[in-house]
Amino acid sequence: MQSVNQWAQRHGVSLQAYQELLAILHPQETAISASGDTSEADVQAKLRVEAPKNGASLWRNNNGATTDETGRLIRFGLGNDSKRLSEVWKSSDLIGITECVSTAPGQRFGVFTAVEVKEPGWTAPKNKRERAQAAFISTVRSMGGIGLFAQSVADYTRIFGK
């Protein structure tokens, strides 16, 4: 089976253009996932198992803030530099790298990957937090990375043409 990268190269289509086309052709489903996913945690666990089958590694990106024993605020998570930034640009639940093969024989490279996991039945961004998550995904896509909302393994594997 050919990879999305091979197909895109053969047809002169960038991975970003392919992702944008998928977003147009397959907007987020609103029905409960046919795979039996019942929660965001369930979907996330399945995605982390599925990723290596698609040449990717996905890691949990906990994001938030807490105070240490001295009362100092400690922020954690990718891009969580300030409350103000986090309100408009919030990194995804899963961050990783997806392997791609270059047109030069034997050359490989990794593509930044961001997956914001949502519970089955979720619909398009409707609150400030989800719009900030969408802004992060948009940034990833605009720079040639893979970025998506996923409420099932099928949402994720669709970008690989499966």
C-alpha positions in Angstrom: 0.0 0.0 0.0 1.4 3.4 -0.9 1.7 6.1 1.7 0.1 9.5 1.5 3.6 11.0 1.1 4.2 8.8 -2.0 0.8 9.7 -3.5 1.4 13.4 -2.8 4.8 13.3 -4.4 3.6 11.4 -7.5 0.8 14.0 -8.1 2.8 17.1 -7.1 0.5 17.7 -4.0 2.0 19.0 -0.8 1.1 17.2 2.4 -0.5 20.5 3.7 -2.7 20.7 0.6 -3.8 17.1 1.1 -4.7 17.8 4.8 -6.7 20.9 3.8 -8.6 18.9 1.2 -9.4 16.2 3.8 -10.7 18.9 6.1 -13.0 20.1 3.3 -14.2 16.6 2.2 -14.5 15.1 5.7 -15.5 17.6 8.3 -15.6 16.3 11.8 -18.3 13.7 12.2 -20.9 14.3 14.9 -22.0 10.7 15.4 -20.6 8.4 18.1 -17.6 6.6 16.7 -18.3 3.2 15.2 -15.1 1.9 16.8 -16.7 1.9 20.2 -14.7 4.8 21.6 -16.6 6.1 24.6 -14.4 8.9 25.9 -11.6 11.2 25.0 -9.2 9.2 27.1 -10.2 6.0 25.2 -9.6 7.7 21.9 -6.3 9.1 23.0 -5.0 5.7 24.2 -6.0 4.0 20.9 -4.4 6.8 18.9 -1.1 6.3 20.7 -1.2 2.6 19.8 -2.2 3.3 16.2 0.5 6.0 15.5 3.5 3.6 15.0 1.5 1.6 12.4 1.6 4.9 10.4 5.2 5.7 10.9 4.5 8.1 13.8 5.2 8.5 17.5 2.7 10.6 19.5 3.4 11.7 23.1 1.0 13.2 25.7 1.4 16.9 26.0 0.0 17.9 29.4 -0.7 21.6 29.5 -1.5 23.8 32.4 -0.1 25.7 35.4 0.4 25.1 39.1 2.2 26.7 42.0 5.3 25.3 43.6 5.9 25.1 47.3 7.1 28.8 47.3 3.9 30.0 45.6 5.6 30.6 42.3 3.5 29.9 39.2 4.9 27.1 37.1 3.6 26.6 33.5 4.0 23.4 31.7 3.1 22.1 28.2 4.3 23.1 24.7 3.8 26.8 24.0 2.3 27.5 27.4 4.4 30.7 27.8 1.6 32.8 29.4 -2.1 32.8 30.3 -2.7 35.4 27.6 -1.0 33.3 24.9 -2.8 30.1 26.1 -6.2 31.8 25.7 -5.7 32.2 22.0 -3.2 29.5 21.0 -3.2 26.2 22.9 -1.1 23.2 22.0 -2.7 19.8 21.2 -3.1 16.8 23.5 -0.8 14.6 21.5 2.5 15.9 19.9 4.8 13.8 17.8 6.7 13.1 14.6 5.5 11.3 11.5 8.1 9.8 9.3 8.1 10.8 5.6 10.2 9.5 2.8 12.0 12.0 0.6 12.2 11.8 -3.2 16.0 11.3 -2.8 16.6 7.5 -2.3 17.2 6.5 1.3 16.4 10.0 2.6 13.8 10.3 5.4 12.5 13.1 7.5 10.1 13.7 10.3 7.0 15.9 10.1 5.7 17.7 13.2 2.4 16.2 14.2 -0.3 17.6 16.6 -3.5 15.8 17.4 -6.2 17.4 19.6 -8.3 14.6 20.9 -12.1 15.1 21.4 -14.7 12.8 22.8 -16.9 11.0 20.2 -19.8 13.2 19.2 -17.8 16.4 19.4 -18.6 19.1 16.9 -16.5 21.9 15.5 -14.8 24.4 17.9 -17.5 26.2 19.8 -15.8 27.8 22.8 -12.7 30.0 23.5 -10.5 27.0 24.5 -11.4 25.0 21.4 -10.8 28.0 19.1 -7.3 28.4 20.7 -6.7 24.7 20.0 -7.8 25.2 16.4 -5.4 28.2 16.1 -2.5 25.9 17.2 -3.6 23.3 14.6 -3.8 26.0 12.0 -0.2 27.1 12.8 1.0 23.5 12.5 -0.7 23.0 9.1 0.5 26.4 7.8 4.1 25.4 8.5 3.7 22.0 6.7 3.0 19.9 9.7 0.2 17.5 10.4 -2.5 18.9 12.6 -6.0 17.7 13.3 -8.9 17.2 15.7 -9.6 13.5 16.2 -12.6 11.9 17.9 -11.7 8.4 16.7 -8.8 6.4 15.3 -10.5 6.7 11.9 -10.2 10.5 12.0 -6.4 10.1 12.5 -5.8 7.3 10.0 -7.8 9.1 7.3 -4.9 11.5 6.8 -2.8 8.5 5.7 -5.5 7.4 3.2 -6.7 4.5 5.2 
